[in-house]
Amino acid sequence: IPLSSGMILLTWQKIAPTALLYQISPSLNMEILILLAILSTMLGGWGGLNQTQMRKVLAYSSIAHMGWTVIIALINPNLTILSLMIYIMTTLTLFMTLNLSSTTKIKSISNLWNKSTPMTMIVFLTMLSLGGLPPLTGFMPKWLILQELIINNNPTMAIIMALSALLNLFFYMRIIYVSSLTMFPTSNNSKHHWFFSQTKTTNMIPTLTTISSMLLPLTPILIIMT
């Protein structure tokens, strides 16, 4: 599917079920939530390891992130909304950047260095934030969710969730390694591409990049709000 359609499926389509979870959160069963969270994070982590298409990687990453959103729905529903909002902002940033550069494969990201280095850095920074690497914004919901699980006497579940997050971070780090530290075989003898004037809008990308990577210092304020 086109990148724009994938962006809608992975962002807008999650709002309705998350809103439903938020409304019925007092009547949810914690055991079912734990089972769903473990299955989602493990399936999303393992499924994204051997993918070469960025849309498939982001699809499996979306499954894993829903596990984090579900696990905290009973304990702290406000964190469910916060986790979804940060995920949507980060995913929008990545999809808009990939759509702007017409990048759909990991191989294309390695060639993106020659077209636009700042855009490549935005893609890498956003992927690390999606993986939950501190001190980026994506680390915030994972940190708060793990803290809530420990406070509510679920240290085992917190450990399992933290270990499953390493799978996501690994395949994002793998993409960055393959794209920046190795070169794919190519028949093009020239590394540099001709620069054409950009016709697609880029107004939202700087703002979304800032939100998806630099909000961690605002965590104390968000804790008070939640």
PyMOL CGO cylinders between C-alpha atoms (Angstrom):
from pymol import cmd
from pymol.cgo import CYLINDER

trace = [
    CYLINDER, 0.00, 0.00, 0.00, 1.13, 3.64, -0.38, 0.3, 1, 1, 1, 1, 1, 1,
    CYLINDER, 1.13, 3.64, -0.38, 2.97, 5.23, 2.52, 0.3, 1, 1, 1, 1, 1, 1,
    CYLINDER, 2.97, 5.23, 2.52, 0.12, 7.67, 3.12, 0.3, 1, 1, 1, 1, 1, 1,
    CYLINDER, 0.12, 7.67, 3.12, -2.37, 4.81, 3.51, 0.3, 1, 1, 1, 1, 1, 1,
    CYLINDER, -2.37, 4.81, 3.51, -0.01, 2.96, 5.83, 0.3, 1, 1, 1, 1, 1, 1,
    CYLINDER, -0.01, 2.96, 5.83, 0.34, 6.11, 7.92, 0.3, 1, 1, 1, 1, 1, 1,
    CYLINDER, 0.34, 6.11, 7.92, -3.43, 6.29, 8.37, 0.3, 1, 1, 1, 1, 1, 1,
    CYLINDER, -3.43, 6.29, 8.37, -3.70, 2.60, 9.25, 0.3, 1, 1, 1, 1, 1, 1,
    CYLINDER, -3.70, 2.60, 9.25, -0.96, 2.82, 11.90, 0.3, 1, 1, 1, 1, 1, 1,
    CYLINDER, -0.96, 2.82, 11.90, -2.08, 6.09, 13.50, 0.3, 1, 1, 1, 1, 1, 1,
    CYLINDER, -2.08, 6.09, 13.50, -5.69, 7.17, 12.95, 0.3, 1, 1, 1, 1, 1, 1,
    CYLINDER, -5.69, 7.17, 12.95, -7.08, 3.63, 13.11, 0.3, 1, 1, 1, 1, 1, 1,
    CYLINDER, -7.08, 3.63, 13.11, -5.71, 3.18, 16.65, 0.3, 1, 1, 1, 1, 1, 1,
    CYLINDER, -5.71, 3.18, 16.65, -7.63, 6.07, 18.16, 0.3, 1, 1, 1, 1, 1, 1,
    CYLINDER, -7.63, 6.07, 18.16, -11.04, 4.35, 18.29, 0.3, 1, 1, 1, 1, 1, 1,
    CYLINDER, -11.04, 4.35, 18.29, -9.98, 1.09, 20.01, 0.3, 1, 1, 1, 1, 1, 1,
    CYLINDER, -9.98, 1.09, 20.01, -7.76, 3.00, 22.44, 0.3, 1, 1, 1, 1, 1, 1,
    CYLINDER, -7.76, 3.00, 22.44, -10.63, 5.34, 23.31, 0.3, 1, 1, 1, 1, 1, 1,
    CYLINDER, -10.63, 5.34, 23.31, -12.81, 2.28, 23.91, 0.3, 1, 1, 1, 1, 1, 1,
    CYLINDER, -12.81, 2.28, 23.91, -10.15, 0.77, 26.19, 0.3, 1, 1, 1, 1, 1, 1,
    CYLINDER, -10.15, 0.77, 26.19, -9.96, 4.05, 28.09, 0.3, 1, 1, 1, 1, 1, 1,
    CYLINDER, -9.96, 4.05, 28.09, -13.72, 4.17, 28.66, 0.3, 1, 1, 1, 1, 1, 1,
    CYLINDER, -13.72, 4.17, 28.66, -14.05, 0.56, 29.86, 0.3, 1, 1, 1, 1, 1, 1,
    CYLINDER, -14.05, 0.56, 29.86, -10.73, 0.49, 31.74, 0.3, 1, 1, 1, 1, 1, 1,
    CYLINDER, -10.73, 0.49, 31.74, -12.28, -0.06, 35.24, 0.3, 1, 1, 1, 1, 1, 1,
    CYLINDER, -12.28, -0.06, 35.24, -13.90, -3.31, 34.07, 0.3, 1, 1, 1, 1, 1, 1,
    CYLINDER, -13.90, -3.31, 34.07, -10.86, -4.78, 32.30, 0.3, 1, 1, 1, 1, 1, 1,
    CYLINDER, -10.86, -4.78, 32.30, -9.23, -8.02, 33.41, 0.3, 1, 1, 1, 1, 1, 1,
    CYLINDER, -9.23, -8.02, 33.41, -5.54, -7.64, 34.27, 0.3, 1, 1, 1, 1, 1, 1,
    CYLINDER, -5.54, -7.64, 34.27, -4.65, -11.23, 33.36, 0.3, 1, 1, 1, 1, 1, 1,
    CYLINDER, -4.65, -11.23, 33.36, -6.08, -10.82, 29.85, 0.3, 1, 1, 1, 1, 1, 1,
    CYLINDER, -6.08, -10.82, 29.85, -4.26, -7.51, 29.44, 0.3, 1, 1, 1, 1, 1, 1,
    CYLINDER, -4.26, -7.51, 29.44, -0.96, -9.11, 30.47, 0.3, 1, 1, 1, 1, 1, 1,
    CYLINDER, -0.96, -9.11, 30.47, -1.45, -11.95, 27.99, 0.3, 1, 1, 1, 1, 1, 1,
    CYLINDER, -1.45, -11.95, 27.99, -2.32, -9.56, 25.15, 0.3, 1, 1, 1, 1, 1, 1,
    CYLINDER, -2.32, -9.56, 25.15, 0.62, -7.30, 26.00, 0.3, 1, 1, 1, 1, 1, 1,
    CYLINDER, 0.62, -7.30, 26.00, 3.15, -10.15, 26.03, 0.3, 1, 1, 1, 1, 1, 1,
    CYLINDER, 3.15, -10.15, 26.03, 1.84, -11.59, 22.76, 0.3, 1, 1, 1, 1, 1, 1,
    CYLINDER, 1.84, -11.59, 22.76, 1.84, -8.17, 21.08, 0.3, 1, 1, 1, 1, 1, 1,
    CYLINDER, 1.84, -8.17, 21.08, 5.33, -7.13, 22.17, 0.3, 1, 1, 1, 1, 1, 1,
    CYLINDER, 5.33, -7.13, 22.17, 6.88, -10.52, 21.36, 0.3, 1, 1, 1, 1, 1, 1,
    CYLINDER, 6.88, -10.52, 21.36, 5.12, -10.85, 17.98, 0.3, 1, 1, 1, 1, 1, 1,
    CYLINDER, 5.12, -10.85, 17.98, 5.99, -7.28, 17.04, 0.3, 1, 1, 1, 1, 1, 1,
    CYLINDER, 5.99, -7.28, 17.04, 9.60, -7.69, 18.14, 0.3, 1, 1, 1, 1, 1, 1,
    CYLINDER, 9.60, -7.69, 18.14, 10.33, -11.03, 16.48, 0.3, 1, 1, 1, 1, 1, 1,
    CYLINDER, 10.33, -11.03, 16.48, 8.32, -10.27, 13.34, 0.3, 1, 1, 1, 1, 1, 1,
    CYLINDER, 8.32, -10.27, 13.34, 10.27, -7.14, 12.51, 0.3, 1, 1, 1, 1, 1, 1,
    CYLINDER, 10.27, -7.14, 12.51, 13.73, -8.68, 12.71, 0.3, 1, 1, 1, 1, 1, 1,
    CYLINDER, 13.73, -8.68, 12.71, 14.13, -9.99, 9.14, 0.3, 1, 1, 1, 1, 1, 1,
    CYLINDER, 14.13, -9.99, 9.14, 12.12, -7.42, 7.20, 0.3, 1, 1, 1, 1, 1, 1,
    CYLINDER, 12.12, -7.42, 7.20, 13.52, -5.32, 4.36, 0.3, 1, 1, 1, 1, 1, 1,
    CYLINDER, 13.52, -5.32, 4.36, 10.42, -3.20, 3.67, 0.3, 1, 1, 1, 1, 1, 1,
    CYLINDER, 10.42, -3.20, 3.67, 10.04, -0.18, 5.95, 0.3, 1, 1, 1, 1, 1, 1,
    CYLINDER, 10.04, -0.18, 5.95, 6.25, -0.52, 5.89, 0.3, 1, 1, 1, 1, 1, 1,
    CYLINDER, 6.25, -0.52, 5.89, 6.47, -4.06, 7.29, 0.3, 1, 1, 1, 1, 1, 1,
    CYLINDER, 6.47, -4.06, 7.29, 8.96, -2.95, 9.93, 0.3, 1, 1, 1, 1, 1, 1,
    CYLINDER, 8.96, -2.95, 9.93, 6.62, -0.17, 11.03, 0.3, 1, 1, 1, 1, 1, 1,
    CYLINDER, 6.62, -0.17, 11.03, 3.65, -2.53, 10.99, 0.3, 1, 1, 1, 1, 1, 1,
    CYLINDER, 3.65, -2.53, 10.99, 5.36, -4.94, 13.40, 0.3, 1, 1, 1, 1, 1, 1,
    CYLINDER, 5.36, -4.94, 13.40, 6.54, -2.01, 15.48, 0.3, 1, 1, 1, 1, 1, 1,
    CYLINDER, 6.54, -2.01, 15.48, 2.92, -0.88, 15.70, 0.3, 1, 1, 1, 1, 1, 1,
    CYLINDER, 2.92, -0.88, 15.70, 1.90, -4.29, 17.05, 0.3, 1, 1, 1, 1, 1, 1,
    CYLINDER, 1.90, -4.29, 17.05, 4.61, -4.09, 19.71, 0.3, 1, 1, 1, 1, 1, 1,
    CYLINDER, 4.61, -4.09, 19.71, 3.61, -0.58, 20.75, 0.3, 1, 1, 1, 1, 1, 1,
    CYLINDER, 3.61, -0.58, 20.75, 0.00, -1.64, 21.20, 0.3, 1, 1, 1, 1, 1, 1,
    CYLINDER, 0.00, -1.64, 21.20, 1.24, -4.11, 23.79, 0.3, 1, 1, 1, 1, 1, 1,
    CYLINDER, 1.24, -4.11, 23.79, 2.65, -1.21, 25.82, 0.3, 1, 1, 1, 1, 1, 1,
    CYLINDER, 2.65, -1.21, 25.82, -0.60, 0.71, 25.39, 0.3, 1, 1, 1, 1, 1, 1,
    CYLINDER, -0.60, 0.71, 25.39, -2.74, -2.21, 26.54, 0.3, 1, 1, 1, 1, 1, 1,
    CYLINDER, -2.74, -2.21, 26.54, -0.72, -3.30, 29.58, 0.3, 1, 1, 1, 1, 1, 1,
    CYLINDER, -0.72, -3.30, 29.58, -1.29, -0.05, 31.46, 0.3, 1, 1, 1, 1, 1, 1,
    CYLINDER, -1.29, -0.05, 31.46, -4.98, 0.48, 30.56, 0.3, 1, 1, 1, 1, 1, 1,
    CYLINDER, -4.98, 0.48, 30.56, -6.25, -0.84, 33.91, 0.3, 1, 1, 1, 1, 1, 1,
    CYLINDER, -6.25, -0.84, 33.91, -3.57, 0.60, 36.19, 0.3, 1, 1, 1, 1, 1, 1,
    CYLINDER, -3.57, 0.60, 36.19, -3.33, 4.10, 34.72, 0.3, 1, 1, 1, 1, 1, 1,
    CYLINDER, -3.33, 4.10, 34.72, -5.59, 4.84, 31.71, 0.3, 1, 1, 1, 1, 1, 1,
    CYLINDER, -5.59, 4.84, 31.71, -4.04, 8.30, 31.29, 0.3, 1, 1, 1, 1, 1, 1,
    CYLINDER, -4.04, 8.30, 31.29, -0.72, 6.67, 30.45, 0.3, 1, 1, 1, 1, 1, 1,
    CYLINDER, -0.72, 6.67, 30.45, -2.51, 4.72, 27.73, 0.3, 1, 1, 1, 1, 1, 1,
    CYLINDER, -2.51, 4.72, 27.73, -3.50, 7.99, 26.07, 0.3, 1, 1, 1, 1, 1, 1,
    CYLINDER, -3.50, 7.99, 26.07, -0.02, 9.47, 26.56, 0.3, 1, 1, 1, 1, 1, 1,
    CYLINDER, -0.02, 9.47, 26.56, 1.64, 6.41, 25.05, 0.3, 1, 1, 1, 1, 1, 1,
    CYLINDER, 1.64, 6.41, 25.05, -0.68, 6.52, 22.03, 0.3, 1, 1, 1, 1, 1, 1,
    CYLINDER, -0.68, 6.52, 22.03, -0.13, 10.25, 21.48, 0.3, 1, 1, 1, 1, 1, 1,
    CYLINDER, -0.13, 10.25, 21.48, 3.66, 9.94, 21.51, 0.3, 1, 1, 1, 1, 1, 1,
    CYLINDER, 3.66, 9.94, 21.51, 3.50, 6.90, 19.25, 0.3, 1, 1, 1, 1, 1, 1,
    CYLINDER, 3.50, 6.90, 19.25, 1.28, 8.74, 16.75, 0.3, 1, 1, 1, 1, 1, 1,
    CYLINDER, 1.28, 8.74, 16.75, 3.56, 11.79, 16.70, 0.3, 1, 1, 1, 1, 1, 1,
    CYLINDER, 3.56, 11.79, 16.70, 6.67, 9.67, 16.18, 0.3, 1, 1, 1, 1, 1, 1,
    CYLINDER, 6.67, 9.67, 16.18, 5.08, 7.50, 13.50, 0.3, 1, 1, 1, 1, 1, 1,
    CYLINDER, 5.08, 7.50, 13.50, 3.73, 10.53, 11.65, 0.3, 1, 1, 1, 1, 1, 1,
    CYLINDER, 3.73, 10.53, 11.65, 7.23, 12.02, 11.61, 0.3, 1, 1, 1, 1, 1, 1,
    CYLINDER, 7.23, 12.02, 11.61, 8.74, 8.85, 10.18, 0.3, 1, 1, 1, 1, 1, 1,
    CYLINDER, 8.74, 8.85, 10.18, 6.04, 8.27, 7.57, 0.3, 1, 1, 1, 1, 1, 1,
    CYLINDER, 6.04, 8.27, 7.57, 6.07, 11.89, 6.40, 0.3, 1, 1, 1, 1, 1, 1,
    CYLINDER, 6.07, 11.89, 6.40, 9.85, 11.81, 6.03, 0.3, 1, 1, 1, 1, 1, 1,
    CYLINDER, 9.85, 11.81, 6.03, 9.78, 8.50, 4.16, 0.3, 1, 1, 1, 1, 1, 1,
    CYLINDER, 9.78, 8.50, 4.16, 6.98, 9.77, 1.92, 0.3, 1, 1, 1, 1, 1, 1,
    CYLINDER, 6.98, 9.77, 1.92, 8.87, 12.99, 1.21, 0.3, 1, 1, 1, 1, 1, 1,
    CYLINDER, 8.87, 12.99, 1.21, 11.94, 11.05, 0.12, 0.3, 1, 1, 1, 1, 1, 1,
    CYLINDER, 11.94, 11.05, 0.12, 9.94, 8.24, -1.58, 0.3, 1, 1, 1, 1, 1, 1,
    CYLINDER, 9.94, 8.24, -1.58, 11.73, 5.67, 0.57, 0.3, 1, 1, 1, 1, 1, 1,
    CYLINDER, 11.73, 5.67, 0.57, 10.13, 2.26, 1.08, 0.3, 1, 1, 1, 1, 1, 1,
    CYLINDER, 10.13, 2.26, 1.08, 13.07, -0.11, 1.59, 0.3, 1, 1, 1, 1, 1, 1,
    CYLINDER, 13.07, -0.11, 1.59, 16.08, -0.23, 3.88, 0.3, 1, 1, 1, 1, 1, 1,
    CYLINDER, 16.08, -0.23, 3.88, 18.27, -0.14, 0.78, 0.3, 1, 1, 1, 1, 1, 1,
    CYLINDER, 18.27, -0.14, 0.78, 16.68, 3.18, -0.20, 0.3, 1, 1, 1, 1, 1, 1,
    CYLINDER, 16.68, 3.18, -0.20, 17.62, 4.67, 3.18, 0.3, 1, 1, 1, 1, 1, 1,
    CYLINDER, 17.62, 4.67, 3.18, 21.27, 3.89, 2.51, 0.3, 1, 1, 1, 1, 1, 1,
    CYLINDER, 21.27, 3.89, 2.51, 20.99, 5.84, -0.76, 0.3, 1, 1, 1, 1, 1, 1,
    CYLINDER, 20.99, 5.84, -0.76, 19.20, 8.70, 0.99, 0.3, 1, 1, 1, 1, 1, 1,
    CYLINDER, 19.20, 8.70, 0.99, 22.53, 9.88, 2.44, 0.3, 1, 1, 1, 1, 1, 1,
    CYLINDER, 22.53, 9.88, 2.44, 23.48, 11.16, -1.01, 0.3, 1, 1, 1, 1, 1, 1,
    CYLINDER, 23.48, 11.16, -1.01, 20.20, 13.02, -1.53, 0.3, 1, 1, 1, 1, 1, 1,
    CYLINDER, 20.20, 13.02, -1.53, 19.55, 14.64, 1.84, 0.3, 1, 1, 1, 1, 1, 1,
    CYLINDER, 19.55, 14.64, 1.84, 21.71, 14.07, 4.89, 0.3, 1, 1, 1, 1, 1, 1,
    CYLINDER, 21.71, 14.07, 4.89, 19.42, 16.02, 7.29, 0.3, 1, 1, 1, 1, 1, 1,
    CYLINDER, 19.42, 16.02, 7.29, 16.44, 13.91, 6.20, 0.3, 1, 1, 1, 1, 1, 1,
    CYLINDER, 16.44, 13.91, 6.20, 18.44, 10.75, 6.82, 0.3, 1, 1, 1, 1, 1, 1,
    CYLINDER, 18.44, 10.75, 6.82, 19.33, 11.96, 10.31, 0.3, 1, 1, 1, 1, 1, 1,
    CYLINDER, 19.33, 11.96, 10.31, 15.65, 12.67, 11.00, 0.3, 1, 1, 1, 1, 1, 1,
    CYLINDER, 15.65, 12.67, 11.00, 14.75, 9.11, 9.95, 0.3, 1, 1, 1, 1, 1, 1,
    CYLINDER, 14.75, 9.11, 9.95, 17.45, 7.62, 12.22, 0.3, 1, 1, 1, 1, 1, 1,
    CYLINDER, 17.45, 7.62, 12.22, 16.53, 9.85, 15.17, 0.3, 1, 1, 1, 1, 1, 1,
    CYLINDER, 16.53, 9.85, 15.17, 12.84, 9.01, 14.85, 0.3, 1, 1, 1, 1, 1, 1,
    CYLINDER, 12.84, 9.01, 14.85, 13.53, 5.27, 14.62, 0.3, 1, 1, 1, 1, 1, 1,
    CYLINDER, 13.53, 5.27, 14.62, 15.62, 5.41, 17.79, 0.3, 1, 1, 1, 1, 1, 1,
    CYLINDER, 15.62, 5.41, 17.79, 12.79, 7.26, 19.51, 0.3, 1, 1, 1, 1, 1, 1,
    CYLINDER, 12.79, 7.26, 19.51, 10.31, 4.59, 18.36, 0.3, 1, 1, 1, 1, 1, 1,
    CYLINDER, 10.31, 4.59, 18.36, 12.66, 1.99, 19.80, 0.3, 1, 1, 1, 1, 1, 1,
    CYLINDER, 12.66, 1.99, 19.80, 12.55, 3.73, 23.18, 0.3, 1, 1, 1, 1, 1, 1,
    CYLINDER, 12.55, 3.73, 23.18, 16.19, 4.77, 23.41, 0.3, 1, 1, 1, 1, 1, 1,
    CYLINDER, 16.19, 4.77, 23.41, 16.88, 7.41, 26.07, 0.3, 1, 1, 1, 1, 1, 1,
    CYLINDER, 16.88, 7.41, 26.07, 17.08, 10.41, 26.10, 0.3, 1, 1, 1, 1, 1, 1,
    CYLINDER, 17.08, 10.41, 26.10, 14.54, 10.59, 23.27, 0.3, 1, 1, 1, 1, 1, 1,
    CYLINDER, 14.54, 10.59, 23.27, 10.79, 11.11, 23.65, 0.3, 1, 1, 1, 1, 1, 1,
    CYLINDER, 10.79, 11.11, 23.65, 9.94, 7.46, 22.93, 0.3, 1, 1, 1, 1, 1, 1,
    CYLINDER, 9.94, 7.46, 22.93, 11.65, 6.45, 26.17, 0.3, 1, 1, 1, 1, 1, 1,
    CYLINDER, 11.65, 6.45, 26.17, 9.15, 8.45, 28.24, 0.3, 1, 1, 1, 1, 1, 1,
    CYLINDER, 9.15, 8.45, 28.24, 6.02, 6.24, 27.99, 0.3, 1, 1, 1, 1, 1, 1,
    CYLINDER, 6.02, 6.24, 27.99, 8.06, 3.05, 28.46, 0.3, 1, 1, 1, 1, 1, 1,
    CYLINDER, 8.06, 3.05, 28.46, 9.75, 4.50, 31.53, 0.3, 1, 1, 1, 1, 1, 1,
    CYLINDER, 9.75, 4.50, 31.53, 6.45, 5.62, 33.08, 0.3, 1, 1, 1, 1, 1, 1,
    CYLINDER, 6.45, 5.62, 33.08, 4.71, 2.33, 32.28, 0.3, 1, 1, 1, 1, 1, 1,
    CYLINDER, 4.71, 2.33, 32.28, 7.53, 0.28, 33.82, 0.3, 1, 1, 1, 1, 1, 1,
    CYLINDER, 7.53, 0.28, 33.82, 7.44, 2.51, 36.88, 0.3, 1, 1, 1, 1, 1, 1,
    CYLINDER, 7.44, 2.51, 36.88, 3.69, 2.00, 37.28, 0.3, 1, 1, 1, 1, 1, 1,
    CYLINDER, 3.69, 2.00, 37.28, 4.02, -1.78, 36.90, 0.3, 1, 1, 1, 1, 1, 1,
    CYLINDER, 4.02, -1.78, 36.90, 6.68, -1.90, 39.62, 0.3, 1, 1, 1, 1, 1, 1,
    CYLINDER, 6.68, -1.90, 39.62, 4.64, 0.33, 41.95, 0.3, 1, 1, 1, 1, 1, 1,
    CYLINDER, 4.64, 0.33, 41.95, 1.65, -2.00, 41.51, 0.3, 1, 1, 1, 1, 1, 1,
    CYLINDER, 1.65, -2.00, 41.51, 3.69, -5.12, 42.44, 0.3, 1, 1, 1, 1, 1, 1,
    CYLINDER, 3.69, -5.12, 42.44, 4.27, -6.39, 38.91, 0.3, 1, 1, 1, 1, 1, 1,
    CYLINDER, 4.27, -6.39, 38.91, 8.09, -6.45, 38.71, 0.3, 1, 1, 1, 1, 1, 1,
    CYLINDER, 8.09, -6.45, 38.71, 8.13, -9.66, 36.66, 0.3, 1, 1, 1, 1, 1, 1,
    CYLINDER, 8.13, -9.66, 36.66, 5.89, -8.14, 34.02, 0.3, 1, 1, 1, 1, 1, 1,
    CYLINDER, 5.89, -8.14, 34.02, 8.03, -4.99, 34.01, 0.3, 1, 1, 1, 1, 1, 1,
    CYLINDER, 8.03, -4.99, 34.01, 11.15, -7.09, 33.32, 0.3, 1, 1, 1, 1, 1, 1,
    CYLINDER, 11.15, -7.09, 33.32, 9.44, -9.01, 30.49, 0.3, 1, 1, 1, 1, 1, 1,
    CYLINDER, 9.44, -9.01, 30.49, 8.21, -5.78, 28.88, 0.3, 1, 1, 1, 1, 1, 1,
    CYLINDER, 8.21, -5.78, 28.88, 11.63, -4.18, 29.17, 0.3, 1, 1, 1, 1, 1, 1,
    CYLINDER, 11.63, -4.18, 29.17, 13.32, -7.19, 27.56, 0.3, 1, 1, 1, 1, 1, 1,
    CYLINDER, 13.32, -7.19, 27.56, 10.76, -7.27, 24.75, 0.3, 1, 1, 1, 1, 1, 1,
    CYLINDER, 10.76, -7.27, 24.75, 11.47, -3.59, 24.06, 0.3, 1, 1, 1, 1, 1, 1,
    CYLINDER, 11.47, -3.59, 24.06, 15.05, -4.56, 23.28, 0.3, 1, 1, 1, 1, 1, 1,
    CYLINDER, 15.05, -4.56, 23.28, 13.80, -6.52, 20.25, 0.3, 1, 1, 1, 1, 1, 1,
    CYLINDER, 13.80, -6.52, 20.25, 12.29, -3.37, 18.75, 0.3, 1, 1, 1, 1, 1, 1,
    CYLINDER, 12.29, -3.37, 18.75, 15.37, -1.35, 19.53, 0.3, 1, 1, 1, 1, 1, 1,
    CYLINDER, 15.37, -1.35, 19.53, 17.55, -4.06, 17.97, 0.3, 1, 1, 1, 1, 1, 1,
    CYLINDER, 17.55, -4.06, 17.97, 15.89, -4.08, 14.57, 0.3, 1, 1, 1, 1, 1, 1,
    CYLINDER, 15.89, -4.08, 14.57, 15.90, -0.28, 14.45, 0.3, 1, 1, 1, 1, 1, 1,
    CYLINDER, 15.90, -0.28, 14.45, 19.60, -0.27, 15.32, 0.3, 1, 1, 1, 1, 1, 1,
    CYLINDER, 19.60, -0.27, 15.32, 20.10, -2.94, 12.66, 0.3, 1, 1, 1, 1, 1, 1,
    CYLINDER, 20.10, -2.94, 12.66, 18.45, -0.70, 10.05, 0.3, 1, 1, 1, 1, 1, 1,
    CYLINDER, 18.45, -0.70, 10.05, 20.67, 2.23, 11.07, 0.3, 1, 1, 1, 1, 1, 1,
    CYLINDER, 20.67, 2.23, 11.07, 23.78, 0.05, 10.98, 0.3, 1, 1, 1, 1, 1, 1,
    CYLINDER, 23.78, 0.05, 10.98, 22.98, -1.40, 7.56, 0.3, 1, 1, 1, 1, 1, 1,
    CYLINDER, 22.98, -1.40, 7.56, 22.01, 1.99, 6.16, 0.3, 1, 1, 1, 1, 1, 1,
    CYLINDER, 22.01, 1.99, 6.16, 24.91, 4.05, 7.47, 0.3, 1, 1, 1, 1, 1, 1,
    CYLINDER, 24.91, 4.05, 7.47, 27.87, 1.76, 8.18, 0.3, 1, 1, 1, 1, 1, 1,
    CYLINDER, 27.87, 1.76, 8.18, 27.56, -0.63, 5.24, 0.3, 1, 1, 1, 1, 1, 1,
    CYLINDER, 27.56, -0.63, 5.24, 26.89, -0.09, 1.55, 0.3, 1, 1, 1, 1, 1, 1,
    CYLINDER, 26.89, -0.09, 1.55, 24.43, -2.14, -0.49, 0.3, 1, 1, 1, 1, 1, 1,
    CYLINDER, 24.43, -2.14, -0.49, 25.60, -3.44, -3.90, 0.3, 1, 1, 1, 1, 1, 1,
    CYLINDER, 25.60, -3.44, -3.90, 24.51, -1.02, -6.60, 0.3, 1, 1, 1, 1, 1, 1,
    CYLINDER, 24.51, -1.02, -6.60, 24.96, -0.72, -10.33, 0.3, 1, 1, 1, 1, 1, 1,
    CYLINDER, 24.96, -0.72, -10.33, 25.18, 3.07, -10.12, 0.3, 1, 1, 1, 1, 1, 1,
    CYLINDER, 25.18, 3.07, -10.12, 28.80, 4.15, -10.35, 0.3, 1, 1, 1, 1, 1, 1,
    CYLINDER, 28.80, 4.15, -10.35, 28.06, 7.67, -9.19, 0.3, 1, 1, 1, 1, 1, 1,
    CYLINDER, 28.06, 7.67, -9.19, 27.38, 8.15, -5.48, 0.3, 1, 1, 1, 1, 1, 1,
    CYLINDER, 27.38, 8.15, -5.48, 25.97, 11.64, -5.86, 0.3, 1, 1, 1, 1, 1, 1,
    CYLINDER, 25.97, 11.64, -5.86, 22.51, 12.37, -7.21, 0.3, 1, 1, 1, 1, 1, 1,
    CYLINDER, 22.51, 12.37, -7.21, 21.31, 15.50, -8.92, 0.3, 1, 1, 1, 1, 1, 1,
    CYLINDER, 21.31, 15.50, -8.92, 19.40, 17.81, -6.61, 0.3, 1, 1, 1, 1, 1, 1,
    CYLINDER, 19.40, 17.81, -6.61, 15.92, 18.68, -7.83, 0.3, 1, 1, 1, 1, 1, 1,
    CYLINDER, 15.92, 18.68, -7.83, 13.66, 21.31, -6.31, 0.3, 1, 1, 1, 1, 1, 1,
    CYLINDER, 13.66, 21.31, -6.31, 11.37, 19.83, -3.68, 0.3, 1, 1, 1, 1, 1, 1,
    CYLINDER, 11.37, 19.83, -3.68, 7.66, 20.07, -4.50, 0.3, 1, 1, 1, 1, 1, 1,
    CYLINDER, 7.66, 20.07, -4.50, 6.25, 18.29, -1.45, 0.3, 1, 1, 1, 1, 1, 1,
    CYLINDER, 6.25, 18.29, -1.45, 5.52, 20.25, 1.70, 0.3, 1, 1, 1, 1, 1, 1,
    CYLINDER, 5.52, 20.25, 1.70, 7.90, 19.91, 4.63, 0.3, 1, 1, 1, 1, 1, 1,
    CYLINDER, 7.90, 19.91, 4.63, 6.36, 22.38, 7.07, 0.3, 1, 1, 1, 1, 1, 1,
    CYLINDER, 6.36, 22.38, 7.07, 5.26, 19.81, 9.67, 0.3, 1, 1, 1, 1, 1, 1,
    CYLINDER, 5.26, 19.81, 9.67, 8.40, 17.67, 9.71, 0.3, 1, 1, 1, 1, 1, 1,
    CYLINDER, 8.40, 17.67, 9.71, 10.62, 19.97, 11.86, 0.3, 1, 1, 1, 1, 1, 1,
    CYLINDER, 10.62, 19.97, 11.86, 7.88, 20.42, 14.46, 0.3, 1, 1, 1, 1, 1, 1,
    CYLINDER, 7.88, 20.42, 14.46, 7.05, 16.71, 14.59, 0.3, 1, 1, 1, 1, 1, 1,
    CYLINDER, 7.05, 16.71, 14.59, 10.75, 15.82, 14.78, 0.3, 1, 1, 1, 1, 1, 1,
    CYLINDER, 10.75, 15.82, 14.78, 11.16, 18.10, 17.80, 0.3, 1, 1, 1, 1, 1, 1,
    CYLINDER, 11.16, 18.10, 17.80, 8.11, 16.59, 19.51, 0.3, 1, 1, 1, 1, 1, 1,
    CYLINDER, 8.11, 16.59, 19.51, 9.15, 13.00, 18.78, 0.3, 1, 1, 1, 1, 1, 1,
    CYLINDER, 9.15, 13.00, 18.78, 12.70, 13.38, 20.04, 0.3, 1, 1, 1, 1, 1, 1,
    CYLINDER, 12.70, 13.38, 20.04, 13.05, 16.16, 22.64, 0.3, 1, 1, 1, 1, 1, 1,
    CYLINDER, 13.05, 16.16, 22.64, 10.13, 15.92, 25.09, 0.3, 1, 1, 1, 1, 1, 1,
    CYLINDER, 10.13, 15.92, 25.09, 11.80, 13.74, 27.72, 0.3, 1, 1, 1, 1, 1, 1,
    CYLINDER, 11.80, 13.74, 27.72, 12.75, 16.75, 29.96, 0.3, 1, 1, 1, 1, 1, 1,
    CYLINDER, 12.75, 16.75, 29.96, 9.03, 17.51, 30.24, 0.3, 1, 1, 1, 1, 1, 1,
    CYLINDER, 9.03, 17.51, 30.24, 8.35, 14.16, 31.93, 0.3, 1, 1, 1, 1, 1, 1,
    CYLINDER, 8.35, 14.16, 31.93, 7.80, 15.64, 35.45, 0.3, 1, 1, 1, 1, 1, 1,
    CYLINDER, 7.80, 15.64, 35.45, 5.08, 17.91, 34.07, 0.3, 1, 1, 1, 1, 1, 1,
    CYLINDER, 5.08, 17.91, 34.07, 3.40, 15.00, 32.30, 0.3, 1, 1, 1, 1, 1, 1,
    CYLINDER, 3.40, 15.00, 32.30, 3.59, 12.91, 35.49, 0.3, 1, 1, 1, 1, 1, 1,
    CYLINDER, 3.59, 12.91, 35.49, 1.68, 15.62, 37.34, 0.3, 1, 1, 1, 1, 1, 1,
    CYLINDER, 1.68, 15.62, 37.34, -0.89, 15.79, 34.53, 0.3, 1, 1, 1, 1, 1, 1,
    CYLINDER, -0.89, 15.79, 34.53, -1.42, 12.00, 34.52, 0.3, 1, 1, 1, 1, 1, 1,
]
cmd.load_cgo(trace, "trace")
